[in-house]
Amino acid sequence: MSSSLTGSPTNVLVVEDEMVLRMRAVDIVEDAGFTAVEAVNADEALSILEARSDISLLFTDIQMPGSMDGLKLAHAVHDRWPAIKIILVSGQVNPTEAERPADSRFFGKPVGVEEMTAQLQAMIGAGALKIVPNTTMAAANEAFYPSTHEAVLSAENDSLRLLLEQAGIDAETLLAQAGIEAKEREAADKLQKLILGELHHRVKNTLAMVSAIASQSFRAATSTEQGQKAMEGRLIALGRAHDLLMQVSWANTSLTHTLSGATDPYDTHGGRRFHFNGPDIQITSGSVIAFAMTFNELCTNTTKFGALSNSEGRVEVAWSVDQTTHRLRLVWTERGGPTVEPPTRRSFGTRLIESLGLQLNGQVHLTYEPSGFVYTLDVPLSSVIAAV
C-alpha cells in the first residue's frame, strides 16, 4: 500500500508496549490517512506531548508497564491537553464510560480494522494522506480473511469465555466434592478467578498478536503464497517463544537460550553455522518475544539472501555488557555469503528488526556491507534485565 501527501498531516500518538501490535496500530492509523508517532510507554508519550504541539489524537493500550497505565495516561492527557482526542484499547479490561476521560472511545482487542478506521476519521477528520489500494493485500484478505473474519474472532472469544466459565463451574464442583472448608474454598475460588483472568488476558493478547502478524505478513507480500509462508514462519517463531516462556513459568530467562531457540531451526547443512559469544545474562519475560521475533526475521533474511543462503556462510552473534554506561550491545555479523546490496524497499521484516530498539529504549543500526550484513543493537540494561 502506498500513500501520497495531499495536505498537512494530522498526527496520531500511538502508545503500545507490544512491538508487533504497535506496528499494526501504526498501519491502521496510516491507512486511515494520518501520520503515526510512536511511543512504548506513558512516560515516553508524555515526553513527546511536552515537546510538540501537533498531536491530534492519542491511541493507547491500557495495560502497559511503567509509571502509569494507559487509562491514567489518558486522564493525564485529557487534563493537560483537552483538545487531544483519545482512543483506548485493551484485551483485558473494559472501562466504563465513567472511568474513561470525557468523549474518549474504547475498543477491545483484537481491534476491528474497518471500525477503528471509521472511528479515527470520525474523531479527527478524513486524513491528509491519499491511500492507494494494494491489490496483493486485497487478494490475500479475500483468501485468508473473508468478510466473516471479525465474526469468527468474536465467535472464538465467545467460545473462550464459555470454556473459562465452565472451567470455573467444574473447579467449584471438584472443590465441593473434596470437602474443602468454606474459607479454603473461598481462597481457592479467588485464586482460580485470578488465574483464569490472566489466562483470558494472555489468550486475547495472543489473538491480537496473531491478527497483527497475519495482516502485516500479507501487507507487503507480492503474492498470497509469499504472504502465507511469511505468516507461518512468524507464527512458528511466536510459538517457540511461548514454549521457552512456559519452560520458565513466564519468569526471566537466558539471552543465550532465547537466541538458540530462535536460530536452531535455521542451523542446517551440518555443523554450527551460528556462533555465540557473550555473557549469559537473564532477560525479562517481556523482552523474550520481542527478541525471538526479531531474530526470526534476521534468520529468515539470512537464509534467503544472506550468509546462510549458501553452504559456506556463517553468522556471528556477539554481545557485551558495559558496566560503566550500563548498556547491552549486541552485534549480528554475517560472513561468507553472497555480495550484499541494500534493499530497495522497507519491508515489514525490516521494520520489525528496527523496532526492537524502540521497544527497549535503545538504538538499532542496519549496515549493508558488501561482505555481509551487520545488525547492531544498543540498549540500556534496565530495559532488558529485571531488577533483582
N, C-alpha and C positions, 0 to 999 in steps of 0.2 A: 504494500500500500504506500502510495506517495502523497505528498501534500505540497501545496504552494501557498505562500503568504499573500492574502488579498487585502489585508488591513492590519491595524495594530493588534498585536497578540493580547489575548486575555490569559492571565497566568493562574494556574491552579496548584496549590501546595499539596503534594501527595505525601502522607506520613504513614509508613508501613515498615515494620522491622523485618518481615519475611522477604527475602530477596526476590524470589520468583513472583510472589503476589504483588510486590511493589512494582515490578516491571510490567505486570499485567495491568495494574491500575493506571500506570503511565500511558500505556497504549489506549486504554479506554478514554482517558482524558484527551489524548491527541486525536483519536478517531472522532470525538465529539466536536473537534475544531479548536481546541485550546492548547496552550503551552504548559507542560508539566514542570514543576520544580520539586525535586526530591529531598526527603528527609527520612532518617531511620528511627527517630525518637522525638519526644516532645521538646527536649532541650534544644536539639538542632533546629526543630521547626520554629521555636521562639526566636532563636538567633537569626534565622532567615527573615522572619517578620519584622524584627527590630532593625534590620539592615536595609530593607527595601519597602516601598510603599505601593507596589504594583500587583499585589496578590488579591484576586477577586473571590477565591473560594478555597476553603480548607477541606480536604478529602482525607479523613484519618481513620485508621483502625482503632478500636477501643483497647484491646489487650496489647500492651507494649511494655517492655522493661524500661527502667529508668526512674527519674524522679516523679513522674506523673503519667497516668494512663491517658488514652485518647479522649475520654469523657472529660477529665479535668482540663486537658489541653483545650478542648472545645469551649468550655466555660471561660477559661483564661483569655482565649482569643475573642470571644464574644464580648467580654467585659472591656478589653483594651482596644479592640478594632471592631466595633459593632457593624460596620459596613460589610465585613467579610462574611460571605455565606458559608454554611457548614453542612457537610455530609459525613455521617458516622457509619462505619461498617463493623460487623463482628460476627464470628461464628459461634459465640458462646452466650453473651448477654444480649438482652433485648430491652434497652432502657425505655421507660415510659416517656410520654411527651413532657411530663412534669420534670423528669430527671435530665432532659436534654435542654440545651440553650434554645431560646425562642426562635422559631422559624427554621430550625435545623431539620434535616432529614436523616432517616436511619434505614440501612439495608442489611439483611443477613447474608452471610457467606454460604455458598458461592454466590457472587454478585451476578445478577442478570444483566447482560451487556446492553441490550436494547433499552431496558427500563432505566439503567443508570445513565446512558447517553441522553435519553429524553429528559431526565431529571436535571442533569448538568445544564443542558441547553435551556430548560425552563427557568432555572435559577439565575443564570448569568448571560443568557443570550445565545445566538446561533453559532458563535465562534467565528474566528477570523481566518481559520485555515480551510482551504478548499480541498476536500478529500477526493482522491481518485481511486475508485474501487480496484482491488486486486483480484483478478479473475481466478487465479490459483486458489486464493483463500476462499473465494465463494464456492468453488468446486469442492474443496476439501470440507467446507462446512456442510455442503449438501450430502457428501458421502459419510462423514463422521458425526455431524451434528444436525440432524433433521429438525424440523420445526417443533418436534416434541422434546427437544433436549432439556429445556428448563422443566418441563413436566416430569421427565424421567428423574432429574435430580431431586425434584420435590417429592416424588414417589419414594425415592431411595431414602430421603431424610425422614419421611413419614414411617417407612418400614423400620428404620433405625430406632426411631422414637418408640415404636410399639415393642421392638425387641428389648430395648432397655427397660421399658415398663414391665414387661413380662419377666425379665430377669429379676427385677425388684420383688415382684409378687412371689416368684419361685424361692427367692432367698428368705423372704419372710416366713413362708410355709416351712422351709427346712429348719429355720431357727426355732420356730414354734414346736416342731416335731422333736427337736433335740432337747427341748425342755430348758432352754436358757432363760435365766431370770429376766424380769422386766427391764431392769436398769441395764443389764448387759445387752439385752435385745435392742434397747433404745440406742446404746452406744454403737452397736454393730450396724444398726439401721443408718445412723448418721454417717458412719464410715463408708458404707456401701453407696449412699447417695453421693458422697464426695467423689468416690472412685468412678461411679457411673457418669457424674457430671464431667469429670476430667476426660473420661473416655469419649463422651459425646463431643466435647470440645476438640479433641485430637482428631476424631473422625471427620468432623465438619471442616476442620482446617486442612486435613489431607484431601478432602473432596475439592476444596477451593484450590489447593495446590495442583491437583491433577487437572482440573479445568483450565488453570492458567498455563500449565505445561502444554496441554493439547492445543490451546489457542495460539500460543507462541510458536509451537513447532510448525504449525501449518501457515502461520502468518507470512513467512518469507520463503516458503518452500516452492520450488519450481514445478513440483508435481505432487499429487496426492500420495503416491508411493514414497517419495522422499520425506514428506511430512510425517507419514505413518512410521517410518523407520526411525526418524529423529525422536518422535514422541515415545516410541517403545524403549529406545535407549535411555531416555531421561527418566522414564518411569521405573526402569530396572535400577538405575542409579539411586533413585529415591528409595526404592525398596531395600537396597543394600545398606543405605544409611540408616534406615529404621531398624534393620536387623542388628547393626552394630550398637545402636542405642538400646535395643531390647537386651542385648547381652550384658550391658552395664546398668540396666534398670533406669535408663534415661538420666544417668548421672554423668559426670565428667569422664572423658575417655582419652585415649592416647592419640596424639597427632600422627605418629607412625602407623598405628592401626588404621586410622582413617584414610591415610594415603595408600596403604597397602590394599584396603578394601576397594578403593576406587580404581587402582591400577592393575590389580591381579588379573582381571578378565582380559586385559589387553596385552599381557606379558606372554606373547606367543613366540613361535619359531624356536623354542628351546632355549634354556638358559635365562638368566635375568637380564632384561633389557632396560629395566628401571633400576637406578642406583640411588639410594637414600643416604644422606649424610647430615646428621643434626641431632641435637639432644631430644630425648623422648619426653616432651612436655605433655601435660594434661590440658586438654582444651574443653571448654564448656559444651554442654549438650546443645545449647542454642546455636553454636557455630559449626557443629558437625555436619548438618545437612547442607549448609552453605559451602563448606569445604568440599564435601562429597560431590555436589552438583557441579561445582567449578572444575574439579579435577576430572570429572566425567567428560566435560566439554573439551578440556585440554587433551585427554586421551583420544577422544573421537577425532579431533582435528589432526593429531599427530599420526594416527593410523590411516587417515585419508590422504593427507597432504604433506606430512612432516617426516620426522626421523623414522617412525615405525611403519612407514608406507613401503619400505624395502626390508631386506633381511639383515642389513648391516648397521642400521641406525640404533641409537640408544638415547635415553633420557636421563639426565642427572637432576635430582631434586635435592638441593642443599638449603638448610635453614640455620639461623643462628639467633641467639638472644643477646642483645646489648644491654648489660646491666646498668650502664650509665644513663642511657636515654630511655630504658625500659620499653624497648621496642623489639618486635619479632620481624626478621627479614627472611623471606623465602624466595629462592630463585629456581625456576624450572628452565633447564637448558637442553636444547635438542642438538645432537651431533650425528653426522654420518648419513643424513638423509639427502633428498634432492635439494637443489638450489631453491632458496626461499624467496618468494615475491610477496609484497604486501597485498592484502585482499582488496578487491575493487569495491566491496560494499561492506557495511557494518551489520553483520547478521545478528540474530538472537543469541547465538553461541558466544559471539564476541562481546555483546552487551552483558551477558551473564558472567563471563570471565571478569570483565571490568567492574561489575557490580560488587564483587566480594570486598574490594577496597572500601567502597561506600558503606557496606554492611558492617564493617569492622572499624570504621572511623579512621581509615588509612588511605594509602595510595596503591594503585596498580599501574604498572608500565608494561606495555607490549612492544617488543623490539623484533623487527623482521630482518635479522641479519641474513645475508646470503648463505652463510654457513649453517644457519639453524635459528629457529625461533626461540626467543627468550621471554619468559614471563616473570615479572618481579612483583612481589607483594611486600609492602612495608606497613605494619600496623602497630598500634600500642599494645603492649602485653595485657593491659587491663581489659581490652576488648576480646581477648582470646582465652585468657586463663582466669578461672574463677577465684574469687578471694578465698583465702584459707581461713 
